[in-house]
Amino acid sequence: MTNSRQAESAKLGVLGKPIAHSKSPAIHRAAYEVLGLPWSYDRFEVDAPELKAFLAGLGPEWLGLSLTMPLKEEAARLAVDVDPVARESGVVNTLVRASGDRGGWVGFNTDVAGLARAIQNAGLDATSTVVLGAGATAVSAILAARSLGAERVAVAARRPEAAGDLAARFGDGMSGLALGDAPGFPATLVISTLPGHVTAGIELDPALLGVPLFDVAYDPWPSPLATRWRSAGTDAHAGLDMLIEQALVQIRIFRNGDPNEPVADEQTVLAAMRAASVER
């Protein structure tokens, strides 16, 4: 399915717009050093309409790519094949060059596993989750919450029709509402998938400020939303751990071709990634 590589040199990178803030290069390079892989990893500013041409211009030395906003849905459309999580979500944040003669790129979604692991690491309870936002990352948040046993998930968005569409798409236990509306159940977790800069001053159900927040934003931190939560005396967790955990799954794919097959000495690799994420 994929053209994973063991020891030879390869090029990899992260694409998105904006991208200058991304910690992915430092995190990936730290992992490659521990694994003894002669791979390079850089960042590239690419917008959604530019993605197809960018991919077409990459030579055979390119092994894989990480994708962030606003490329995840476009990557899903361009992939010649996708893994089951990407198929269910319609979201791709990882591309690996396809093996054999068919060419093209295979898409994976590592956001779901990465977010679920980060929520677990923080000791949070996803039983009754409110997701803020209705974009690509919100889809991954819904699936992550469900993988952790969520019984109810409410999606709250600036466009309630978008939230309603997601609720209808994923069925039982789902509801869609406007930002500021009450979810209709006592929430145990709030996951914000909104870009940090847009969360200042957004209208929210006041009761949510008493519920632990996992904010996928991480730079700058604390985000405006996290500041509101902390001012209310409630825990707010940064998305940096999600970034690290989903990157580890990406590295499994790049190295082994399988998101479920651990890399060698994985805990040492993970520790190096965490250390690199806080270096300036």
JONOR-V927186 format. One line per field, one symbol per residue. psi: psi as a letter, one per 30 degrees, with the letter a starting at -180 (. if undefined). burial: b if it has 16 or more other ideal C-beta (glycine too) atoms within 10 Angstrom, else e. A space follows every 50 residues. Layout:
psi->???
burial->???
This chain:
psi->elilkeflllkllkkljlfffkgeeeeeeeeeeefhkhkljlkkjkleff eeeeeffklffkelkkkakhfeeeeeefkfllleeeeefgkkgkkkkkla ffaakkkljfeeeeeeeeeeefhljgejkkkklgaefeeeeeeeeefggk fkkkkklejfeeeeeeeeefbkgllkllkflkfgljkfkkjkgkkefffk gkklkefffgkkkjjfkfjlkkleeeeeeeffgkkkklgeeeeeeeeeee eeeeefgkffjllkheeeeeeeeeefffk.
burial->ebbbbeeeebbbbbbbeebeebbbbbbbbbbbebbebebebebeebebee beeebeeeeeebbbbbbbbbbbbbbbebbeebbebbeebebbbbbbbbee eeeebbbbbbbbbbbbbbbeeeebebbbbbbbbbbbbbbbbbbbbbbbeb ebbbbbbbebebbbebbeebeebbbbbebebebebebbbbbbbbebeebe ebebbeebbebbbbbbbbeeebbbbbebbeeeebebbbbbbbbbbbbbbb bbbbbbbebeebbeeeeebbebbeebbeee
